[in-house]
Amino acid sequence: MTNKDLENRLFSAVGPDRLITEQAERAYLSQDAFWDDAVAEFVVRPADKYQVSEVCAAASEAGYAIVPRGGGMSYTRGYVPNREKTVMVDCRDLNRIVEINEQDMYITAESGCTWMQVYEALQARGLRTPYFGPMSGMLATVGGALSQNSMLYGSAQYGTVAESVLGLEVALSDGRLISTGSRANRGGKPFFRHYGPDLTGLFLSDTGALGLKTEATIRVIRTPQFTEYASFAFDSFYDLAQAQTEIGRAGLAAECYGLDPYLNGKRTMVKDMKSGLEAVGKVMQSQGSLGKGLKEAAKLALAGATGFADDVDYSMHLTFDSNNADDARWRLEEARRIVAITASGREMEPVIPKVVRAQPFKHVGEFIVGHDGERWIPIHACLPASKLIEVYEATVTYFESKRHILNKYRINTSHLTGSSGTDIVFEPAFYYPDALKEFHLRNLEPADAKKYKDLPAVPGATAAVINMLSDLAQIFMEHGAVNQQLGKFYPYKDALNQETWQVLEGIKQIVDPKGLMNPGSLGLGD
């Protein structure tokens, strides 16, 4: 099949408005928040799963790679093509809520639905998914989060998104549509995941290497009626880590995350007076009554909308959910007791968890670019609690060994910790000056895009950061860490023992015999 033949088949499958051939648009869609490589030769934006099936079949017959793209929030080359001979499938128009089943307590959504869309559809019915999205949920999609195994909202209580999934519909590289879990049963409903071997889990956290998710069924819960908040300040990372891990073991919080001095100061969650006032308004709206809203807004204002944590070294922020007011309060008091016993923490006004919950889904421009236009890129290690301190110390030692590089390019670093049940995610990040990419400029607020569009390039800065990212990924692997957003960055193949890797390769051969589904992802088909 010639290039023109494939173009005609794609045109026939999706129509003229859903086939993107313009170079600049293909180049933009082929880059993520940090990386770029090859530019996909074709980009299609299917309207339904049947168009997805036709596109995959056509691309496979032509020998083209197939790369799924969701909301575009990856920063590990998850959907960045590794060859020009690629058909990128932009899934954002697969954005319908298929079913909300209040009797059997699940929601089925197409993979291009955003987490904000899912959250708002369920909120109107007093329901919620256990994990209910990342901070980038205005743009981040269900399919993308399932491919990356996202965590944040609800994760300290319910784990990552993968633990809330009941079943999937997946397009394989040859165009076949398959179902997993009980939805695969003839006449069955998608209420049960473990119907025989867990085929659902096979396609989760795969960064699109095994198939393209078209629909997902996720369990739902009744929205907790009572929420309490707490924040604590600590003088050292060791005190923060001790309190955070013990609270995780006790299973108290819905969210629990820790910030370092850089994140408490320069990168505070509320970056200016305008966003501070907006945060006050959101907190007022979230309280349910005018009197309570005014009281909470006054507390936030007294704490200071910006700079309230400038004198704090390390901080921990917690949200406690329950359907019982006494239980929510007990969880809060237990956390206070743990902090008092295990660490030298002091309680502070819980501005951050209140603002975050009042407006959970942020404009992505608030975190993909720093407050002064600097570029941002994180890296993470998922750890058992017992490993946190040794990985933290290894990271600090590494940063000190690179102090001359950090100083030369004016690179700042931070480290965030987040709880996922009893596990801990340790996330260092880099902030550094360099010219912004088209990805950044398109996802900033218009005023910020105009302000930062002409920032000068800093030769060598991004290359230095890439080297340090690679070094840290190796350090984390050597300490036994695992990763969630694997993409084409983390050394997944090197981390696995040979026997396990051979099984994974065998599975890849069955579901994608030509090796065309997102080649390079997970280290498969490099």
Secondary structure, DSSP 8 states (H G I E B T S, - for coil): --HHHHHHHHHHHH-GGGEE--HHHHHHHT--SS------SEEE--SSHHHHHHHHHHHHHHT-EEEEE-SS--SSSSS--SSSSEEEEEGGG---EEEEETTTTEEEEETT-BHHHHHHHHHTTTEE-SS---TTTTT-BHHHHHHHT---TTHHHH-SGGGGEEEEEEE-TTS-EEE-GGGGSTT--S--S-SSS-HHHHTSSSTTSS-EEEEEEEE-EE--SEEEEEEEEESSHHHHHHHHHHHHHHT--SEEEEE-HHHHTTT-SS-SHHHHHHHHHHHHHHTSSHHHHHHHHHHHHHH-SSSTTTT-SEEEEEEEEESSHHHHHHHHHHHHHHHHHHS--EEE--HHHHHHHHS-S--THHHHB-TTS-EEEE--EEEEGGGHHHHHHHHHHHHHHTHHHHHHTT-EEEEEEEEETTEEEEEEEEEE-----HHHHHHS-HHHHHHHTT----TTHHHHHHHHHHHHHHHHHHTT-B-SS-TTTS-HHHHS-HHHHHHHHHHHHHH-TT--BSTTGGGTT-
